[in-house]
Amino acid sequence: MTSEEGAALLRCIYLEQQQLEKQVREGCAVLPLLEAQVVHAACSDPGSVLLPHLVLPMLRQHLESKVVNTEVQ
């Protein structure tokens, strides 16, 4: 591999990294909104399918991830 090819590959990797970071930022911005919408829908129709099948597992997963993060630290 020549130095020009290496530089071109490095530029491609850098651009791909920038794109992935943008997607992560956008995803992080959207998740709280989606979570709030699901919780609102579940609260406005108590006893519906949303509460036992979406909200509670989502909250359990959130709490479990917090526990794992705490254990790692």
C-alpha positions as a Markdown table, in Angstrom:
| # | Residue | x | y | z |
|---|---|---|---|---|
| 1 | Met | 0.0 | 0.0 | 0.0 |
| 2 | Thr | 1.4 | 3.4 | -1.0 |
| 3 | Ser | 1.2 | 6.4 | 1.3 |
| 4 | Glu | -1.4 | 7.9 | -1.0 |
| 5 | Glu | -3.6 | 4.8 | -0.7 |
| 6 | Gly | -3.1 | 4.9 | 3.1 |
| 7 | Ala | -4.1 | 8.5 | 3.3 |
| 8 | Ala | -7.2 | 7.8 | 1.2 |
| 9 | Leu | -8.1 | 4.9 | 3.4 |
| 10 | Leu | -7.6 | 7.0 | 6.5 |
| 11 | Arg | -9.9 | 9.8 | 5.0 |
| 12 | Cys | -12.6 | 7.2 | 4.3 |
| 13 | Ile | -12.4 | 5.8 | 7.8 |
| 14 | Tyr | -12.5 | 9.3 | 9.3 |
| 15 | Leu | -15.6 | 10.2 | 7.2 |
| 16 | Glu | -17.3 | 6.9 | 8.2 |
| 17 | Gln | -16.5 | 7.6 | 11.8 |
| 18 | Gln | -18.1 | 11.1 | 11.5 |
| 19 | Gln | -21.2 | 9.6 | 9.9 |
| 20 | Leu | -21.5 | 7.0 | 12.7 |
| 21 | Glu | -21.1 | 9.7 | 15.4 |
| 22 | Lys | -23.8 | 11.8 | 13.8 |
| 23 | Gln | -26.2 | 8.8 | 13.8 |
| 24 | Val | -25.4 | 8.1 | 17.4 |
| 25 | Arg | -26.1 | 11.7 | 18.4 |
| 26 | Glu | -29.4 | 11.7 | 16.5 |
| 27 | Gly | -30.4 | 8.4 | 18.1 |
| 28 | Cys | -29.6 | 9.7 | 21.5 |
| 29 | Ala | -31.7 | 12.8 | 20.9 |
| 30 | Val | -34.7 | 10.7 | 19.7 |
| 31 | Leu | -34.7 | 8.0 | 22.4 |
| 32 | Pro | -36.0 | 10.2 | 25.3 |
| 33 | Leu | -38.8 | 11.5 | 23.2 |
| 34 | Leu | -39.9 | 8.0 | 22.1 |
| 35 | Glu | -39.7 | 6.8 | 25.7 |
| 36 | Ala | -41.8 | 9.8 | 26.9 |
| 37 | Gln | -44.4 | 9.0 | 24.2 |
| 38 | Val | -44.6 | 5.3 | 25.2 |
| 39 | Val | -45.0 | 6.2 | 28.9 |
| 40 | His | -47.6 | 8.8 | 28.0 |
| 41 | Ala | -49.6 | 6.3 | 25.9 |
| 42 | Ala | -49.4 | 3.7 | 28.7 |
| 43 | Cys | -50.5 | 6.2 | 31.3 |
| 44 | Ser | -53.4 | 7.5 | 29.3 |
| 45 | Asp | -54.8 | 3.9 | 28.9 |
| 46 | Pro | -54.1 | 2.1 | 32.1 |
| 47 | Gly | -54.2 | -1.7 | 31.9 |
| 48 | Ser | -53.6 | -1.7 | 28.2 |
| 49 | Val | -51.1 | -3.8 | 26.4 |
| 50 | Leu | -48.5 | -1.1 | 26.5 |
| 51 | Leu | -47.9 | -1.2 | 30.2 |
| 52 | Pro | -47.1 | -4.9 | 30.8 |
| 53 | His | -45.5 | -5.6 | 27.5 |
| 54 | Leu | -43.5 | -2.4 | 26.7 |
| 55 | Val | -43.1 | 0.0 | 29.6 |
| 56 | Leu | -42.3 | -2.5 | 32.4 |
| 57 | Pro | -39.7 | -4.4 | 30.4 |
| 58 | Met | -38.2 | -1.1 | 29.2 |
| 59 | Leu | -37.9 | 0.2 | 32.8 |
| 60 | Arg | -36.5 | -3.2 | 33.9 |
| 61 | Gln | -33.9 | -3.0 | 31.1 |
| 62 | His | -33.0 | 0.6 | 32.0 |
| 63 | Leu | -32.6 | -0.3 | 35.7 |
| 64 | Glu | -30.5 | -3.4 | 34.8 |
| 65 | Ser | -28.2 | -1.3 | 32.6 |
| 66 | Lys | -27.7 | 1.1 | 35.5 |
| 67 | Val | -26.8 | -1.7 | 37.8 |
| 68 | Val | -24.3 | -3.1 | 35.3 |
| 69 | Asn | -22.8 | 0.4 | 34.8 |
| 70 | Thr | -22.5 | 0.8 | 38.6 |
| 71 | Glu | -20.8 | -2.5 | 39.0 |
| 72 | Val | -18.3 | -1.7 | 36.2 |
| 73 | Gln | -17.3 | 1.5 | 38.0 |
